Amino acid sequence: MEPIESIGHSQSKLQAVLLTGVSGYVGGRLLKLLEKEPVVLRCLARNTAKIKDFVAKSTEVVQGDVMDRPSLEKAMQGVHTAYYLIHMMSGSKDFEKQDRQAAINFAEAAKNAGVKRIIYLGGLGDDNTEGLSPHLRSRHEVGKIFLDSGVETIEFRASLVIGEGSISFDLVKTLTDRLPVMLCPRWLTTPTQPIAVDDVLSYLMAAKDLPPGESQIFEIGSEDVTTYGGIIREYARQKGLRRWLIYVPVLTPYLSSLWLTLVKRSSFEVGRHLIEGLKNPTVVQDHRALKVFPIHPMSLKEAIAMTIARS
Ligand SMILES: NC(=O)c1ccc[n+]([C@@H]2O[C@H](COP(=O)([O-])OP(=O)(O)OC[C@H]3O[C@@H](n4cnc5c(N)ncnc54)[C@H](OP(=O)(O)O)[C@@H]3O)[C@@H](O)[C@H]2O)c1
């Protein structure tokens, strides 16, 4: 495959960007923003048919899989900035192992190809907390593999992303839409600091234009620290739904799995892992992102209003 920086003289000075996860929630939305930028854009997808009608003519689509190292080596040729917007929670029983291997493959291929920057969206959560859920532990491990790779890495850590189609927000939305009375597991009282998808996208876009420097982790969130119960209540309020939340003292896997029976089959596996993670507080502790980027994330109320208006 030809290095993309060399495709056509007119494009030779443009930065080449590799985007992954385009068939996914965040990647699919980032695609539309990157396509408006003066960059040469290449997307990597396991199933190119899934995205080929979705991308602009100027966007190159290559077949690849982060578990298949040679496909990554090819896709990285000539790339300046590579976005990693992938997780393995939907398919694999042993997703931690798969996510680890995928990150190693991606980091090594990026290093060998001379990629200048990896941008990754992972999860919030305190590394020092005992009992960090497998999901959050794995998201942090992926970030660490990139940070240790020798390729400059910008890792963002976010809690629940609010927006139509985001699996974690859809989980909250589906349950609230369907259940007038909810027997609530304890995790509904866990502190969290969600963020609107538009703000996540602004951070991901801005990261590509940071001056070269050291690898960094940025914790990002809206201005509101709330709980999952708080998100449900605000969503119900804006939709004009009367909902009763009855808290039960113990979290039982049975109770959580009952909730999940309402969620569509395709989201079940991911939902199960996400729910395990809801016992961990996901709150911004390091506020540096607000100083480094000219981005002022919207409130929970605004984020939910925006999502309802778009749905
Ligand atoms: N959504 C949220 O609320 C949220 C919150 C915090 C952080 N994040 C982070 O944001 C990132 C993206 O999340 P998302 O919600 O956009 O996920 P998503 O909608 O579930 O999409 C996951 C993407 O990963 C791709 N993928 C899976 N296995 C792959 C493989 N072996 N090779 C290549 N691609 C593969 C999928 O492609 P296929 O079509 O081929 O399956 C899909 O495009 C993740 O790192 C996640 O942890 C998301």
The ligand as an ORCA input file, in Angstrom:
! r2SCAN-3c Opt
* xyz 0 1
  N     -19.729      5.299     24.698
  C     -19.364      5.665     25.922
  O     -20.200      5.984     26.787
  C     -17.896      5.733     26.278
  C     -17.560      6.302     27.535
  C     -16.211      6.409     27.887
  C     -15.236      5.934     27.025
  N     -15.578      5.368     25.836
  C     -14.498      4.848     24.990
  O     -14.628      5.308     23.657
  C     -14.094      4.317     22.771
  C     -15.122      4.028     21.688
  O     -16.323      3.591     22.323
  P     -17.712      3.473     21.538
  O     -18.789      3.695     22.542
  O     -17.665      4.316     20.310
  O     -17.689      1.928     21.148
  P     -18.609      1.113     20.121
  O     -19.711      1.950     19.601
  O     -18.970     -0.160     20.809
  O     -17.588      0.801     18.924
  C     -16.493     -0.062     19.083
  C     -15.701     -0.089     17.790
  O     -14.594     -0.987     17.953
  C     -14.452     -1.697     16.730
  N     -13.715     -2.943     16.936
  C     -13.973     -3.914     17.839
  N     -13.087     -4.906     17.713
  C     -12.238     -4.543     16.711
  C     -11.108     -5.145     16.113
  N     -10.657     -6.346     16.514
  N     -10.447     -4.490     15.110
  C     -10.901     -3.293     14.675
  N     -11.976     -2.661     15.200
  C     -12.640     -3.293     16.202
  C     -15.883     -1.962     16.299
  O     -15.899     -2.324     14.944
  P     -16.806     -3.532     14.348
  O     -17.931     -2.853     13.612
  O     -15.868     -4.239     13.417
  O     -17.264     -4.381     15.488
  C     -16.507     -0.591     16.581
  O     -16.281      0.281     15.501
  C     -13.741      3.096     23.627
  O     -12.361      3.130     23.904
  C     -14.539      3.318     24.900
  O     -13.938      2.746     26.024
  C     -16.897      5.271     25.433
*
